Amino acid sequence: MYRKYDFMSMEIYNLKGKRLGTVNDICFNFSNNTVVGFLVESAVPFKKNGFIHKNDVIYFNDNMIVKEFGDKDGIPLKSILNMDVYNLDGHIVGIVSDVIIDKELRVVALALSSGLLKDFFEGRRIISAKRIILGEENLIYYGKERIIFRNLAHL
């Protein structure tokens, strides 16, 4: 499983070993809960930033090796971070603080923050990405889970 911090600022290289830049953002398709690609901040000053489609990624671990740049697609993670998440009753569940991605680059879950102190003592709530509806200004969570997952701080 990966989080946004595993991708942000990851170095990107082409097949010849030339440094293309760093990952600036992750783009998603929320209708099928997948990562579409990555926004790239160019390594060369005054050069246009690019987009790498996930099908053009050959390898990623500490660095990313890619085939070529493509056309931008999907919704950037930065536009979803800090969005309010409401349940069907209209109560706020939390604010999107992180995303959890599996090895096949599918969005598995979202981590929600409920405030600094509550996050520290109770942990961040983890909700399934399958139960999310994306709106213009907020997200709606329609899941009714009997088990609540939390991401606790390590002391």
MOQUI-V572966 format. One line per field, one symbol per residue. phi: phi as a letter, one per 20 degrees, with the letter a starting at -180 (. if undefined). psi: psi as a letter, one per 20 degrees, with the letter a starting at -180 (. if undefined). A space follows every 10 residues. Layout:
phi->???
psi->???
This chain:
phi->.ccgffdfmf fdcefenffe qcfdaddcdf fclceerced effegmeffc cdfffeeebb beccdcebfc efbndffffe gmffddefen eferdfdacd cefemdfebd ededpgffff edneedcfff dddedfdbdd ddeceeddec defed
psi->qqrhhhhpjp ppqahijpph bqphrppqoi hjlqphappp pqipqjqpqa ppqhiiphqp ehrpprgrqa qpqapqhhih qjqqpqaiij qphapphrqp pahjlqogrq ppqjqgghgg hirqppqpii kpppahirqp ojqnqhppqq oqqp.
